[in-house]
Amino acid sequence: MKKIVPDPPTLPLHEAAQCSDVSLDRAAAERALDFYLLDPKPPRHVDQATYVIPDGVNLEAALAQASDLLRCAGASASEAGNGLSGHTRSLVLSSMHLVELAKAYVDKSLDGLTTH
């Protein structure tokens, strides 16, 4: 089971007795701020990313790939929405329409490209 709050550092009894209330409060506040404000995961380097787009990809190939991905996303949302009803169905199908709109913009961009 994963704990939401980290364990406080344990101090030996003789050190805990010597600490003042102010320093204990300050230490507790710093631990709380570190827990909530610091990112617990180290940043991911590009070489460790799951999907890496090559630097040499040209615009037409990138847009064509994006169009294919959006087509697949729209088809997935459409199929998922068919088995639902009510508000959930509306949310899934609205996602499908947003994907279709994005695909239309990508396809329009592809149509306007001049090929060599």
N, C-alpha and C positions, 0 to 999 in steps of 0.2 A: 504494500500500500504506500502510495506516495504522499508525503506530508506537505501541506500547503505552506506551513510556517517552518523556517529552518530552526534547528536546535541552537539554543544560545551557547556561547563558548563556556566551558566549565572552568571555574577558577578554584584553586585549592582554598580550603576554608580560611587559612591564615591570611591569604591575599584578599579574599572577599571581605574579611572583617576590616582590613586596612583601607579599602576603597571608600571614598566619600559618596554620598548620594548623588552629587552633581556629576561625578565622573561615571557612575553607573548609568545615570539617565542619559548622558551624552553617548556612552557606548551603545546603549540600547537604541537610541535614535539613529546612530550611524549604521547599525546593523539593519534596522528597518528600512532606511533609505537605500542602502546598498541592495537589499533584497528586491525592493520594488523599482528602483531606478536603473540599476545596472543590468545589462543584457547577460543572462546566464550562459548563453551559447556564444562561443567565439564566432566572429564573422566568417562566412564561408568564402573561400578563395575561388576565383573563376575556374581554376583547374579542377576543383572538387565539385563544381555545379553539376546537377543532374542533366540539364540541357544546356549545351553551349552552342551558340551560333557562330560559325566560322567568320573570321574577319573579312575574308575574301568574297563572301557571298554578294552577288549583285542584287540590285533593287528589284528587278523583275522576278528573279528566283525567290527572293524573300516574300514578295507580295503573292506569288503563286502558292507558295507553301502556306502562308497565312490564310489565303482563300480556302485551301483544302482543309486546314484545321478548323476554320469557322464552319465549313459545310458539315464536318463530322460533329462538331459541338451542337449545331442546330438539329441535326438528325437525332442525336442522343437526347436532347431536351424534348424533342417532339415525341419520341418513343416513351420517355419517362412520363410525360404529361398525359399520354393516352390512358395510362392505368390509374390516374388519380382523379379526384373530384373536389369541387369546392375551391376554397382559397388556395390550397396547395397547388392545385392544377393551374390556377391563374398565375401563380408565381413562376412555375416552371415554364409555362407557355410564354409568359412575358420575357423570360430569359431567352427563349428561342427566338422571339421577334427581335430582341436586341442583337443577338448573334447574327441574324439574317440582315439586319441593317448594317452592321459592321462589315459583313461580307460584301454587301452591295457597294459600300464605299471602297473596299479593297479592289473589287472587280472593276469599278469605275476608274480607279487609279491605274490598274493594269491596262485598261483600254487606252488611256492617255499617254502611256509610255511609248517613246520612240525606240524601236529595236534596231540594233546594228546588223 
